[in-house]
Amino acid sequence: MKRFTLGDPNGGHKESPTAMILGGAFPDDENNRQDWCYYMATTEVTVGQYLAIMGDAASPEQKKKANKKKYPVVEISWYQAQQFIDHLNQWVYTNALEKLPRYGIGGYGYFRLPTEEEWEFAARGGNKVSAETLDKATPYPSRKIASYEWFSGPKSSHNKLKKAGVLKANPLGLYDMLGNVAEMTLNLYRVEYYQGRSGGFVARGGHYLTRKKSLRSSARSEQPFYRWNGKQKKMEVNVQKTLGLRLVLSTVLYPERATAKAMEDAWDSYRRTSGANLPAAVSVASTNKQITVQATDANKHLERLKQQLTQLGGNGKEMLREIGFIEASLAKTEQIRTRAAKESAYAWVLIAGERALNVHRQQKRNLTVLSSLLKIARQDGNAKKTELYTRRIKEVQENIHTSLEGYATAMRQLGTVEESATDDGLTRYNDYLIRRNATEQIQMLPVIMKHIKEYRANQRTNLEQWHKELIND
C-alpha cells in the first residue's frame, strides 16, 4: 500500500492535488517487506503485438500497418482496445496459464487497462523513487526530458509517431510514459478524481504533438467514446492518431471464500487503526479530522522546503524566516478551528436534544391523548369529533416527522466535527440540563449519545429505529 498525491497545481482545476492510497493485486515480498504489487507493460501495445493477437479480427486499417510493428498501435477505439484485451487474455489462459502470477486458488492474473491511479503512480516512478521525487512533475530532471520522452518539435519527435521503447526508461523501467502517445485508462473522466459528473474515458500522458513544457506525470484529458463527424453529419466511434494503450496485469480481490472471510475479520480493526487516517476514511471523517490531515501534509511540504533552503545557506535565510511565519499561522489557525468545532458541536447537541424531546412529548402526550379521544369519538358515532381528532393526529404525526428530520440533520452535522469536540458538547449539555433540573431530557441523553455513536460508525441515519428508541421510557 502506498500513499501518494494525484495531480499537480500547475494543471489547474482538472488536476487538483488529491491524496490517495494505492494497493496492488499480488503479494510482493521484495526487500523482506510484505506488500502488494501490480504489473505494468514496459511499453505501449505495439502494432506487431496487436496484429499477432487479433489476427483476422483486426480491422483493414490496422492490417495496412503491418510494416510498422514496432510502433505503438493508434487509431483504435476504447472498445477495440477492450476486444484486443479479451483476445489476449483468452490466448494466455489457453497457452500460458501457469506463467501468470496468481493470488489464491483461482485468482489468476488478467490483462486490463490501468486505472488513473495505477498509471500516475507508475509514471511518477512508483516505489523506485523517494517521496520527494514522487511529488515532482516528472521523475527525472526537466532539462533531461528529451532523453526520456517524445514531444513536439525538431528537438524531439519532429511531430511524428516514434517506435516504442527507443528512449531511456523511467525509474520503474517503463518507456514513453509521458510522451509519444497518450494512453487509455479504465476510468470515466471527472473533473475531480473521486466525485462529480462522469463523462468520457480518461487518457493519461502527453504525445508526440505535446509541447515539452506540458509533459508531466499528472497530465490527463477527457476522451469521448463517440464523437461527432461534422463532415458526414453523424456520430462515430472515437479514434485518435495520438492515442494508444498500455496494459497492466491484475486480478480479483476475493479469489476464494477464505480470502473474503479474512478481510471481513480484519476490516473493523483496520478502519479503527491504520485505515483511519487514509484518504477514503478521511473523506467521510469529521471536518476537523480532514483539516488536520491536510495540515499535516502541508507541514510535510514546508519541512521539505526548509531542508532544501537550508542547503542554500545565507541565500535561503530570509525564505526560512517566512516559512516560520507560515508555520505559526497554521498552528494558530488549528487552534481557532478547534474552538469553532467545539462551539459547533455544542450547538448541534442542543438542537438534537430539543428535537428528541419534541418527538418524545408529541408521541407520549399529544398522540396518545388524541388517539384515545378518536377511539371514543368513533365508539360514540360522533363524525364531527372523529374528523377533528383524525386531522389533529395527522398534524402531530407531521410534527414528529419534522422533528425526526431535524434530529437526523443534527446527527449528520455532529458527524462532521471531531469526536472530542462532540464529547465536549455532550458534557456541556449534560451540565446545562443538571443546572435546569431537566430530568426528562437527562434520561434521554444516553439514547442521543447512542445515536451519535451509531452515525459516526455507519455514516447512515435510521429514523424508524431512532423514533422507537426516543419514545421508549
C-alpha positions as CSV (number, residue, x, y, z in Angstrom):
1,M,0.0,0.0,0.0
2,K,1.4,3.4,-1.0
3,R,0.2,6.9,-0.2
4,F,0.8,9.5,-2.9
5,T,-0.8,12.6,-4.3
6,L,-2.6,12.6,-7.7
7,G,-2.5,15.8,-9.7
8,D,-0.3,18.9,-9.9
9,P,-1.0,22.6,-9.0
10,N,0.2,23.6,-12.5
11,G,-2.6,21.5,-14.0
12,G,-5.3,23.9,-12.8
13,H,-8.7,22.7,-11.8
14,K,-8.5,19.5,-13.8
15,E,-5.5,18.2,-11.8
16,S,-6.3,19.4,-8.3
17,P,-3.9,17.6,-6.0
18,T,-5.7,14.7,-4.3
19,A,-4.3,12.3,-1.8
20,M,-5.0,8.6,-2.2
21,I,-3.7,5.1,-1.2
22,L,-2.9,2.7,-3.9
23,G,-2.7,-1.1,-3.4
24,G,-1.6,-3.8,-5.8
25,A,-3.2,-7.1,-6.8
26,F,-0.5,-9.7,-6.0
27,P,1.5,-10.3,-2.8
28,D,5.1,-9.0,-3.1
29,D,7.9,-9.8,-0.6
30,E,10.6,-7.6,-2.2
31,N,13.2,-6.3,0.3
32,N,11.7,-8.6,3.0
33,R,8.7,-6.4,3.4
34,Q,5.3,-7.8,2.5
35,D,3.3,-5.6,0.2
36,W,1.1,-5.7,-2.8
37,C,2.1,-5.1,-6.4
38,Y,0.6,-4.8,-9.9
39,Y,2.5,-5.3,-13.1
40,M,2.6,-2.8,-16.0
41,A,3.8,-3.3,-19.5
42,T,7.2,-1.7,-20.2
43,T,5.9,-0.2,-23.5
44,E,2.7,0.7,-25.1
45,V,1.0,-2.0,-27.1
46,T,2.7,-2.1,-30.5
47,V,1.2,-2.7,-33.9
48,G,3.0,-6.1,-34.0
49,Q,1.5,-7.2,-30.7
50,Y,-1.9,-6.0,-31.7
51,L,-1.9,-7.8,-35.1
52,A,-0.5,-11.0,-33.6
53,I,-3.3,-11.3,-31.1
54,M,-6.2,-10.0,-33.2
55,G,-5.3,-11.9,-36.4
56,D,-8.2,-11.8,-38.9
57,A,-10.3,-9.9,-36.3
58,A,-8.1,-6.8,-36.9
59,S,-9.6,-4.0,-38.9
60,P,-8.4,-3.5,-42.5
61,E,-6.9,-0.2,-41.5
62,Q,-4.7,-1.8,-38.8
63,K,-3.6,-4.6,-41.2
64,K,-2.2,-2.0,-43.5
65,K,0.2,-1.0,-40.8
66,A,1.9,-4.4,-40.7
67,N,5.2,-2.8,-41.7
68,K,5.2,-0.7,-38.6
69,K,5.2,-3.4,-36.0
70,K,7.5,-1.6,-33.5
71,Y,5.3,1.5,-33.3
72,P,2.5,2.0,-30.8
73,V,-0.8,0.9,-32.1
74,V,-3.1,4.0,-32.5
75,E,-6.4,4.8,-34.2
76,I,-8.3,2.2,-32.3
77,S,-11.3,2.9,-30.2
78,W,-11.7,2.2,-26.5
79,Y,-14.0,-0.7,-27.4
80,Q,-11.4,-2.1,-29.9
81,A,-8.9,-1.9,-27.1
82,Q,-11.2,-4.0,-24.9
83,Q,-11.7,-6.5,-27.7
84,F,-7.9,-6.8,-28.0
85,I,-7.5,-7.3,-24.2
86,D,-10.1,-10.0,-24.2
87,H,-8.4,-11.8,-27.1
88,L,-5.1,-11.6,-25.3
89,N,-6.5,-12.9,-22.0
90,Q,-8.2,-15.8,-23.8
91,W,-4.9,-16.7,-25.6
92,V,-2.9,-16.6,-22.4
93,Y,-5.4,-18.7,-20.5
94,T,-5.2,-21.3,-23.2
95,N,-1.5,-21.3,-23.9
96,A,0.4,-19.9,-20.9
97,L,-1.9,-20.1,-17.8
98,E,0.8,-21.3,-15.4
99,K,3.1,-18.4,-16.3
100,L,0.7,-15.9,-14.9
101,P,1.0,-14.5,-11.4
102,R,-1.7,-15.8,-9.1
103,Y,-3.4,-14.7,-5.8
104,G,-5.2,-17.5,-4.0
105,I,-6.6,-20.6,-5.7
106,G,-8.5,-19.1,-8.5
107,G,-7.0,-15.6,-8.7
108,Y,-5.0,-15.9,-11.9
109,G,-3.9,-12.6,-13.4
110,Y,-5.6,-10.9,-16.3
111,F,-4.7,-8.0,-18.5
112,R,-6.7,-4.8,-18.5
113,L,-6.3,-1.1,-18.9
114,P,-4.7,0.7,-15.9
115,T,-6.7,2.9,-13.6
116,E,-5.8,6.6,-13.4
117,E,-4.1,6.0,-10.0
118,E,-2.1,3.0,-11.2
119,W,-1.0,4.9,-14.3
120,E,0.1,8.1,-12.5
121,F,1.9,6.2,-9.7
122,A,3.9,4.3,-12.3
123,A,4.6,7.5,-14.3
124,R,5.9,9.2,-11.2
125,G,8.4,6.4,-10.6
126,G,6.5,4.3,-8.1
127,N,8.4,2.6,-5.3
128,K,11.7,3.2,-7.1
129,V,11.9,6.9,-6.2
130,S,11.9,8.9,-3.0
131,A,8.9,10.7,-1.6
132,E,10.3,14.0,-2.8
133,T,10.8,12.7,-6.4
134,L,7.3,11.1,-6.3
135,D,5.9,14.6,-5.8
136,K,7.7,16.2,-8.7
137,A,6.2,16.8,-12.2
138,T,8.5,14.2,-13.7
139,P,10.7,11.5,-12.1
140,Y,13.8,12.9,-13.9
141,P,15.2,16.4,-14.3
142,S,13.2,18.5,-16.7
143,R,16.4,19.5,-18.6
144,K,16.9,15.8,-19.5
145,I,13.4,15.1,-20.5
146,A,14.3,14.8,-24.2
147,S,16.3,11.6,-23.3
148,Y,13.2,10.0,-21.9
149,E,10.1,11.3,-23.7
150,W,9.0,12.2,-27.3
151,F,7.3,15.6,-27.5
152,S,6.6,18.1,-30.4
153,G,9.2,20.0,-32.4
154,P,12.5,19.5,-34.1
155,K,14.4,18.7,-30.8
156,S,12.3,15.6,-30.3
157,S,9.6,13.9,-32.4
158,H,9.5,16.3,-35.4
159,N,5.7,15.9,-34.8
160,K,5.8,12.2,-35.9
161,L,5.0,9.0,-34.1
162,K,8.1,7.1,-33.0
163,K,8.9,3.5,-32.3
164,A,8.1,2.2,-28.8
165,G,10.9,1.9,-26.2
166,V,13.7,3.7,-28.0
167,L,14.5,6.4,-25.4
168,K,15.5,5.9,-21.8
169,A,13.1,4.2,-19.4
170,N,11.8,5.9,-16.2
171,P,12.9,4.6,-12.8
172,L,10.5,1.7,-12.9
173,G,11.8,0.6,-16.3
174,L,8.8,1.9,-18.2
175,Y,9.3,3.6,-21.6
176,D,7.5,6.6,-23.1
177,M,5.1,7.1,-20.2
178,L,4.7,10.8,-20.7
179,G,5.1,11.2,-24.5
180,N,4.9,9.5,-27.9
181,V,1.2,8.6,-27.5
182,A,-1.4,9.3,-24.8
183,E,-2.8,6.2,-23.1
184,M,-6.3,4.9,-22.4
185,T,-7.4,4.1,-18.8
186,L,-10.3,2.3,-17.2
187,N,-11.6,5.5,-15.5
188,L,-14.5,7.6,-16.5
189,Y,-13.5,11.2,-16.6
190,R,-14.4,13.5,-13.7
191,V,-13.1,17.0,-13.1
192,E,-12.4,15.9,-9.5
193,Y,-11.0,12.4,-9.4
194,Y,-13.4,10.9,-6.9
195,Q,-16.7,12.9,-7.3
196,G,-18.9,14.8,-9.7
197,R,-20.3,14.2,-13.1
198,S,-18.9,11.3,-15.2
199,G,-18.1,11.9,-18.8
200,G,-15.9,10.1,-21.4
201,F,-12.9,8.0,-20.5
202,V,-9.6,9.3,-19.1
203,A,-6.5,9.4,-21.3
204,R,-3.2,9.9,-19.5
205,G,0.1,11.4,-20.5
206,G,1.2,13.5,-23.5
207,H,2.1,12.5,-27.0
208,Y,4.3,13.4,-29.9
209,L,2.4,16.7,-30.6
210,T,2.5,17.8,-26.9
211,R,4.8,20.7,-26.0
212,K,7.8,19.9,-23.9
213,K,6.7,22.2,-21.0
214,S,3.3,20.5,-20.9
215,L,4.8,17.0,-20.2
216,R,4.1,15.9,-16.6
217,S,3.0,12.8,-14.7
218,S,-0.3,14.3,-13.8
219,A,-1.4,15.2,-17.4
220,R,-4.9,13.9,-18.1
221,S,-7.6,14.6,-20.6
222,E,-11.2,13.5,-21.4
223,Q,-11.8,11.4,-24.5
224,P,-15.3,10.7,-25.7
225,F,-16.3,7.2,-26.5
226,Y,-18.0,8.5,-29.6
227,R,-17.6,11.9,-31.4
228,W,-19.5,14.0,-33.9
229,N,-18.2,13.8,-37.5
230,G,-19.2,17.3,-38.9
231,K,-18.5,16.4,-42.5
232,Q,-20.6,13.3,-42.6
233,K,-23.1,14.6,-40.1
234,K,-23.1,11.5,-37.9
235,M,-21.7,10.1,-34.6
236,E,-18.9,7.7,-34.9
237,V,-16.5,5.8,-32.6
238,N,-13.6,7.9,-31.4
239,V,-10.1,7.1,-32.6
240,Q,-7.0,9.3,-32.4
241,K,-3.6,9.2,-34.1
242,T,-2.1,10.3,-30.8
243,L,-3.9,7.8,-28.5
244,G,-2.8,4.2,-27.7
245,L,-2.8,1.9,-24.7
246,R,-0.6,0.2,-22.2
247,L,-1.7,-2.8,-20.1
248,V,-1.4,-3.8,-16.5
249,L,-1.7,-7.3,-15.1
250,S,-4.1,-7.6,-12.1
251,T,-6.6,-10.0,-10.5
252,V,-9.7,-10.1,-8.3
253,L,-9.7,-9.1,-4.7
254,Y,-11.7,-12.1,-3.5
255,P,-10.4,-15.2,-5.3
256,E,-11.9,-17.6,-2.7
257,R,-14.1,-17.6,0.3
258,A,-11.3,-17.8,2.8
259,T,-9.8,-14.5,1.5
260,A,-13.2,-12.7,1.8
261,K,-13.6,-14.0,5.3
262,A,-10.1,-12.9,6.4
263,M,-10.6,-9.4,5.0
264,E,-14.0,-9.2,6.7
265,D,-12.5,-10.2,10.1
266,A,-9.7,-7.7,9.8
267,W,-11.9,-4.8,8.5
268,D,-13.1,-3.2,11.7
269,S,-9.6,-3.2,13.2
270,Y,-8.2,-1.7,10.1
271,R,-10.6,1.2,10.0
272,R,-10.1,2.0,13.6
273,T,-6.3,1.9,13.4
274,S,-4.1,2.2,10.3
275,G,-7.0,2.9,8.0
276,A,-8.4,5.8,10.0
277,N,-6.1,8.4,8.5
278,L,-6.2,7.1,4.9
279,P,-8.0,9.3,2.3
280,A,-11.1,7.1,1.9
281,A,-11.7,7.2,5.7
282,V,-10.8,10.8,6.0
283,S,-13.3,11.7,3.2
284,V,-16.2,10.8,5.5
285,A,-14.5,11.8,8.7
286,S,-15.0,15.0,10.7
287,T,-14.2,18.3,9.1
288,N,-11.6,18.9,11.8
289,K,-10.0,15.5,11.1
290,Q,-9.8,16.4,7.4
291,I,-8.3,19.7,8.2
292,T,-5.7,18.0,10.5
293,V,-4.7,15.6,7.8
294,Q,-4.4,18.4,5.2
295,A,-2.4,20.5,7.7
296,T,-0.1,17.6,8.3
297,D,0.5,17.2,4.6
298,A,1.2,21.0,4.3
299,N,3.7,20.8,7.1
300,K,5.5,18.0,5.5
301,H,5.9,20.0,2.3
302,L,7.1,23.0,4.3
303,E,9.6,20.9,6.2
304,R,10.9,19.5,2.9
305,L,11.2,23.1,1.5
306,K,13.1,24.2,4.7
307,Q,15.6,21.4,4.2
308,Q,16.2,22.5,0.6
309,L,16.6,26.1,1.6
310,T,19.0,25.3,4.5
311,Q,21.3,23.7,1.9
312,L,21.4,27.1,0.2
313,G,23.0,28.7,3.3
314,G,22.6,32.5,3.6
315,N,20.7,32.7,0.3
316,G,17.8,30.9,1.9
317,K,17.7,32.5,5.3
318,E,15.0,35.1,4.6
319,M,12.8,32.5,3.0
320,L,13.2,30.2,6.0
321,R,12.0,33.1,8.2
322,E,8.9,33.5,6.0
323,I,8.2,29.8,6.3
324,G,8.4,30.2,10.1
325,F,5.6,32.7,9.9
326,I,3.5,30.3,7.8
327,E,4.0,27.5,10.3
328,A,3.0,29.8,13.1
329,S,-0.1,30.8,11.2
330,L,-1.0,27.2,10.5
331,A,-0.7,26.4,14.2
332,K,-2.9,29.4,15.2
333,T,-5.5,28.5,12.6
334,E,-5.6,25.0,14.0
335,Q,-6.4,26.4,17.5
336,I,-9.2,28.6,16.1
337,R,-10.7,25.7,14.2
338,T,-10.6,23.5,17.2
339,R,-12.6,26.1,19.3
340,A,-15.0,26.6,16.4
341,A,-15.5,22.8,16.2
342,K,-16.4,22.7,19.9
343,E,-18.9,25.5,19.7
344,S,-20.5,23.9,16.6
345,A,-20.7,20.6,18.3
346,Y,-22.4,22.1,21.3
347,A,-24.9,23.9,19.2
348,W,-25.9,20.7,17.3
349,V,-26.1,18.7,20.5
350,L,-28.6,21.3,21.8
351,I,-30.6,21.0,18.6
352,A,-30.5,17.2,18.8
353,G,-31.7,17.3,22.4
354,E,-34.5,19.7,21.6
355,R,-35.8,17.7,18.6
356,A,-35.5,14.4,20.6
357,L,-37.6,15.9,23.4
358,N,-40.2,17.2,21.0
359,V,-40.5,13.7,19.4
360,H,-40.9,12.1,22.8
361,R,-43.5,14.6,24.1
362,Q,-45.5,14.7,20.8
363,Q,-45.7,10.9,20.8
364,K,-46.3,10.3,24.5
365,R,-48.6,13.2,25.3
366,N,-50.3,14.6,22.3
367,L,-50.6,11.5,20.1
368,T,-51.6,9.2,23.0
369,V,-54.3,11.5,24.2
370,L,-55.6,12.2,20.7
371,S,-55.7,8.5,19.8
372,S,-57.8,7.8,22.9
373,L,-60.2,10.7,22.1
374,L,-60.5,9.4,18.5
375,K,-61.4,6.0,19.7
376,I,-64.1,7.3,22.0
377,A,-65.5,9.6,19.2
378,R,-65.7,6.6,16.9
379,Q,-67.4,4.5,19.5
380,D,-70.0,7.3,20.1
381,G,-70.5,7.7,16.4
382,N,-69.5,11.4,16.6
383,A,-68.5,12.1,13.0
384,K,-67.5,15.8,13.7
385,K,-65.1,14.9,16.5
386,T,-63.8,11.9,14.6
387,E,-62.8,14.2,11.7
388,L,-61.3,16.8,14.1
389,Y,-59.2,14.2,16.0
390,T,-58.1,12.5,12.8
391,R,-56.9,15.8,11.4
392,R,-55.0,16.7,14.7
393,I,-53.4,13.3,14.8
394,K,-52.1,13.8,11.2
395,E,-50.7,17.2,12.3
396,V,-49.0,15.7,15.3
397,Q,-47.5,12.9,13.1
398,E,-46.2,15.5,10.7
399,N,-44.7,17.4,13.6
400,I,-43.0,14.2,14.8
401,H,-41.6,13.5,11.3
402,T,-40.3,17.1,11.0
403,S,-38.6,16.8,14.4
404,L,-37.1,13.5,13.4
405,E,-35.7,15.0,10.2
406,G,-34.2,17.8,12.3
407,Y,-32.8,15.3,14.7
408,A,-31.2,13.4,11.7
409,T,-29.7,16.7,10.4
410,A,-28.1,17.3,13.8
411,M,-26.6,13.8,13.7
412,R,-25.1,14.4,10.3
413,Q,-23.6,17.7,11.4
414,L,-22.2,16.1,14.5
415,G,-20.6,13.6,12.2
416,T,-18.6,16.4,10.6
417,V,-16.8,17.5,13.8
418,E,-14.1,15.8,15.7
419,E,-15.3,13.2,18.2
420,S,-13.5,15.0,21.0
421,A,-15.5,18.2,20.1
422,T,-18.8,16.2,20.2
423,D,-17.8,14.7,23.6
424,D,-17.1,18.2,24.9
425,G,-20.5,19.3,23.6
426,L,-22.3,16.4,25.3
427,T,-20.6,17.2,28.6
428,R,-21.6,20.8,28.4
429,Y,-25.2,19.8,27.5
430,N,-25.4,17.4,30.5
431,D,-24.1,20.1,32.8
432,Y,-26.7,22.5,31.4
433,L,-29.5,20.0,31.9
434,I,-28.4,19.3,35.5
435,R,-28.5,23.1,36.3
436,R,-32.0,23.3,34.9
437,N,-33.1,20.1,36.7
438,A,-34.4,18.8,33.4
439,T,-34.9,15.2,34.4
440,E,-36.8,14.2,31.3
441,Q,-34.0,15.3,29.0
442,I,-31.3,13.9,31.2
443,Q,-33.0,10.5,30.9
444,M,-33.0,10.8,27.1
445,L,-29.3,11.8,26.9
446,P,-28.0,8.1,26.7
447,V,-30.2,7.5,23.7
448,I,-28.9,10.6,21.9
449,M,-25.4,9.5,22.7
450,K,-26.1,6.1,21.3
451,H,-27.4,7.6,18.1
452,I,-24.4,9.8,17.7
453,K,-22.1,6.8,18.1
454,E,-24.1,4.8,15.6
455,Y,-24.0,7.6,13.0
456,R,-20.3,8.1,13.5
457,A,-19.7,4.4,12.9
458,N,-22.1,3.9,9.9
459,Q,-22.5,7.3,8.4
460,R,-26.2,6.5,8.0
461,T,-29.4,7.7,9.7
462,N,-32.1,5.3,10.8
463,L,-35.2,7.4,11.5
464,E,-37.5,4.4,12.1
465,Q,-35.3,2.8,14.7
466,W,-34.4,6.1,16.3
467,H,-38.0,7.0,16.6
468,K,-38.8,3.8,18.5
469,E,-35.9,4.4,20.9
470,L,-36.7,8.0,21.5
471,I,-40.2,7.3,22.7
472,N,-39.4,4.3,24.9
473,D,-39.5,5.2,28.6
